[in-house]
């Protein structure tokens, strides 16, 4: 089975204005995109409507950067999947910065994943080890501990059917994000093998059907290593996605 190639730009808390986000989206939409690579952009929540309108009618998909696990309610400052699905194809869930800054643990990430899939969104679930965990050789244990609760929650909620079409995993070693020191292609390949093995062991899912992206200091200069790495199907790009030309070069590397 051939898995799709997917490259998504996570803009995080950038650009500073909706107007700038719309302009960046237009530049991405106008950039040449090779056939066979699905391209997505994840702007800040405030820019979702404008960005969605800017790329409407194109093959550039829009993603939210996060969603809450409840559909609505007294959750000040939060955004639900039901709110964003008018503008976005999917959402990132479990990014290490959300885990660190907003207190997401594995249980919350699992609940968010279930909610997003129930509401019809595609989901990119982020997993990855911290630097001390990497140094201790605990990468496999950390990845298993992070992905297993998500898989179990999906099966318990009866949402396992969405896994084959709307579920993507992003391996993002925390020590590589924003540091300029990406993991090696070989390390990323080993991580994908662990993730897919856990899928099989936990819920009997054929992990070979699930796309896995690499994220963590992805640049145009280094993208080719991950594009060639066995088991890696694309990239979740941070800072480099804020430059349309560099982002286009990363997309091209995965063609």
C-alpha positions as CSV (number, residue, x, y, z in Angstrom):
1,X,0.0,0.0,0.0
2,X,1.3,3.4,-1.0
3,X,1.0,6.0,1.8
4,X,0.4,9.7,0.8
5,X,3.2,12.2,1.0
6,X,2.2,15.1,3.2
7,X,4.0,18.4,4.0
8,X,2.3,20.8,6.5
9,X,3.6,24.2,7.6
10,X,2.9,24.9,11.3
11,X,3.1,28.7,11.5
12,X,2.7,28.7,15.3
13,X,2.2,32.2,16.7
14,X,3.2,33.9,13.4
15,X,2.7,36.1,11.5
16,X,1.6,39.0,13.7
17,X,-1.4,40.1,11.7
18,X,-4.2,38.4,9.8
19,X,-3.3,40.4,6.7
20,X,0.3,39.0,6.8
21,X,-1.1,35.5,7.3
22,X,-3.3,35.9,4.3
23,X,-0.5,37.2,2.2
24,X,1.7,34.2,3.2
25,X,-1.1,31.8,2.4
26,X,-1.4,33.4,-1.1
27,X,2.3,33.0,-1.6
28,X,2.2,29.3,-0.7
29,X,-0.8,28.8,-3.0
30,X,1.0,30.5,-5.8
31,X,4.2,28.5,-5.4
32,X,4.7,25.5,-7.7
33,X,3.7,22.2,-6.1
34,X,4.7,18.8,-7.4
35,X,2.0,16.2,-8.0
36,X,1.8,13.5,-5.4
37,X,2.5,15.7,-2.4
38,X,-0.4,16.9,-0.2
39,X,0.4,20.4,1.1
40,X,-1.1,22.0,4.2
41,X,-0.7,25.2,6.3
42,X,-1.6,25.7,9.9
43,X,-2.1,29.4,10.8
44,X,-3.0,30.9,14.1
45,X,-6.7,30.5,15.0
46,X,-7.4,34.1,14.5
47,X,-6.3,33.9,10.9
48,X,-8.1,30.6,10.0
49,X,-11.1,32.3,8.2
50,X,-8.9,34.6,6.2
51,X,-6.4,32.0,5.2
52,X,-9.1,29.5,4.3
53,X,-10.6,32.1,2.0
54,X,-7.2,32.9,0.5
55,X,-6.6,29.3,-0.6
56,X,-10.2,28.4,-1.4
57,X,-10.4,26.4,-4.6
58,X,-6.8,25.3,-4.5
59,X,-5.2,22.1,-3.3
60,X,-3.6,23.7,-0.3
61,X,-5.3,22.4,2.9
62,X,-5.8,24.4,6.0
63,X,-5.2,23.0,9.5
64,X,-5.9,24.3,13.0
65,X,-2.9,24.2,15.4
66,X,-5.0,22.7,18.2
67,X,-8.6,22.0,19.3
68,X,-10.3,21.4,22.6
69,X,-11.8,18.0,23.5
70,X,-15.2,19.4,24.2
71,X,-17.6,20.6,21.5
72,X,-18.6,23.8,23.4
73,X,-18.8,25.1,26.9
74,X,-17.1,27.2,29.6
75,X,-13.5,26.8,28.3
76,X,-12.1,30.4,28.1
77,X,-9.6,30.9,25.4
78,X,-10.2,27.5,23.7
79,X,-11.3,26.6,20.2
80,X,-13.4,23.5,19.4
81,X,-13.2,21.2,16.4
82,X,-16.8,22.2,15.6
83,X,-15.7,25.8,15.4
84,X,-12.7,25.3,13.1
85,X,-14.1,22.6,10.7
86,X,-15.8,25.2,8.6
87,X,-12.4,26.6,7.7
88,X,-10.0,23.7,8.2
89,X,-9.5,20.2,6.9
90,X,-7.8,19.1,10.0
91,X,-5.9,19.9,13.2
92,X,-2.6,19.3,14.8
93,X,-2.9,17.8,18.2
94,X,-0.4,17.1,21.0
95,X,2.4,19.4,19.8
96,X,5.2,19.5,22.3
97,X,4.8,23.3,22.8
98,X,1.1,22.7,23.7
99,X,2.1,19.9,26.0
100,X,4.7,22.2,27.7
101,X,2.9,25.5,27.7
102,X,-0.7,24.5,28.1
103,X,-0.4,21.3,30.2
104,X,-1.5,18.7,27.7
105,X,-0.8,15.2,28.8
106,X,-1.3,11.9,26.9
107,X,-4.9,11.7,28.2
108,X,-5.9,15.1,26.9
109,X,-4.2,14.5,23.6
110,X,-6.2,11.3,23.3
111,X,-9.5,13.1,24.0
112,X,-8.7,15.8,21.5
113,X,-7.9,13.3,18.8
114,X,-11.2,11.5,19.4
115,X,-13.2,14.7,19.3
116,X,-11.5,16.0,16.2
117,X,-12.1,12.7,14.3
118,X,-15.7,12.6,15.6
119,X,-16.3,16.1,14.1
120,X,-14.9,15.0,10.8
121,X,-11.4,16.6,10.9
122,X,-8.2,15.0,9.9
123,X,-5.7,14.8,12.8
124,X,-2.0,15.1,13.0
125,X,-0.9,13.7,16.4
126,X,2.5,14.8,17.5
127,X,4.8,12.5,19.6
128,X,8.4,12.8,20.5
129,X,11.0,12.5,23.3
130,X,12.8,15.3,25.2
131,X,16.5,15.7,25.2
132,X,17.2,13.9,28.5
133,X,15.0,11.0,27.3
134,X,16.9,10.8,24.1
135,X,20.2,10.9,25.9
136,X,19.0,8.1,28.2
137,X,18.0,5.9,25.2
138,X,14.3,6.1,26.2
139,X,13.0,7.1,22.8
140,X,11.1,3.9,22.2
141,X,9.5,3.9,25.7
142,X,8.4,7.5,25.3
143,X,6.9,7.1,21.9
144,X,5.0,4.0,23.0
145,X,3.7,5.8,26.1
146,X,2.4,8.7,24.0
147,X,0.8,6.9,21.1
148,X,-0.8,4.0,22.9
149,X,-3.4,6.1,24.8
150,X,-4.5,7.7,21.6
151,X,-5.0,4.4,19.8
152,X,-6.9,2.9,22.7
153,X,-9.2,5.9,23.1
154,X,-10.0,5.8,19.4
155,X,-10.9,2.1,19.5
156,X,-13.0,2.6,22.7
157,X,-14.8,5.5,21.1
158,X,-15.6,3.5,18.0
159,X,-13.5,5.9,15.8
160,X,-11.0,3.4,14.6
161,X,-12.5,3.5,11.1
162,X,-11.2,7.0,10.6
163,X,-7.6,5.9,11.1
164,X,-7.0,4.7,7.6
165,X,-8.1,8.0,6.0
166,X,-7.8,10.9,8.5
167,X,-5.1,10.0,11.0
168,X,-1.5,11.0,10.7
169,X,1.4,10.9,13.2
170,X,4.2,13.5,13.3
171,X,7.4,12.3,15.0
172,X,8.8,15.5,16.5
173,X,11.8,15.0,18.8
174,X,11.5,17.8,21.3
175,X,15.2,18.4,21.4
176,X,15.2,19.1,17.7
177,X,12.4,21.6,17.5
178,X,13.6,25.1,16.9
179,X,17.2,24.2,17.7
180,X,18.6,23.9,14.2
181,X,19.7,20.4,15.1
182,X,17.4,17.9,13.4
183,X,17.5,14.2,14.1
184,X,19.2,12.0,11.6
185,X,17.2,10.2,9.0
186,X,18.2,6.9,10.5
187,X,16.9,8.0,14.0
188,X,13.7,9.1,12.4
189,X,13.3,5.8,10.6
190,X,13.8,3.9,13.9
191,X,11.2,6.1,15.5
192,X,8.6,5.3,12.8
193,X,9.3,1.6,13.3
194,X,8.5,1.9,17.0
195,X,5.3,3.8,16.3
196,X,4.1,1.3,13.8
197,X,5.0,-1.6,16.0
198,X,3.0,-0.1,18.9
199,X,0.0,0.3,16.6
200,X,0.1,-3.4,15.8
201,X,0.7,-4.5,19.4
202,X,-1.9,-2.2,21.1
203,X,-4.9,-2.4,18.8
204,X,-3.9,-4.7,15.9
205,X,-3.6,-1.8,13.5
206,X,-1.5,-2.2,10.4
207,X,0.8,0.7,11.0
208,X,2.1,0.5,7.4
209,X,-1.1,2.2,6.3
210,X,-0.6,5.3,8.5
211,X,1.5,8.2,7.3
212,X,4.2,9.4,9.6
213,X,5.8,12.9,9.2
214,X,9.1,14.1,10.6
215,X,9.2,17.5,12.4
216,X,12.0,19.3,14.1
217,X,14.3,21.9,12.5
218,X,13.2,20.9,9.0
219,X,14.8,23.1,6.3
220,X,15.2,23.1,2.6
221,X,18.8,22.1,3.0
222,X,18.1,19.1,5.1
223,X,14.7,17.9,3.8
224,X,16.1,15.5,1.3
225,X,17.5,13.3,4.1
226,X,14.1,12.8,5.5
227,X,12.5,12.4,2.1
228,X,14.8,9.5,1.5
229,X,14.4,8.0,5.0
230,X,12.5,4.7,5.1
231,X,9.2,5.1,6.9
232,X,9.0,8.9,6.7
233,X,6.1,10.1,4.5
234,X,6.5,13.9,4.8
235,X,7.2,16.7,7.2
236,X,5.7,19.0,9.7
237,X,7.6,22.2,9.2
238,X,8.0,25.0,11.7
239,X,10.0,28.2,11.1
240,X,11.0,27.3,7.5
241,X,7.3,27.3,6.5
242,X,7.1,31.0,7.1
243,X,9.2,31.6,4.0
244,X,7.1,30.5,1.0
245,X,10.1,29.8,-1.2
246,X,11.9,27.6,1.3
247,X,8.6,25.8,2.1
248,X,8.1,25.1,-1.6
249,X,11.6,23.6,-1.7
250,X,10.8,21.3,1.2
251,X,7.6,20.2,-0.5
252,X,9.6,19.5,-3.7
253,X,12.0,17.3,-1.8
254,X,9.2,14.9,-0.9
255,X,8.0,14.6,-4.5
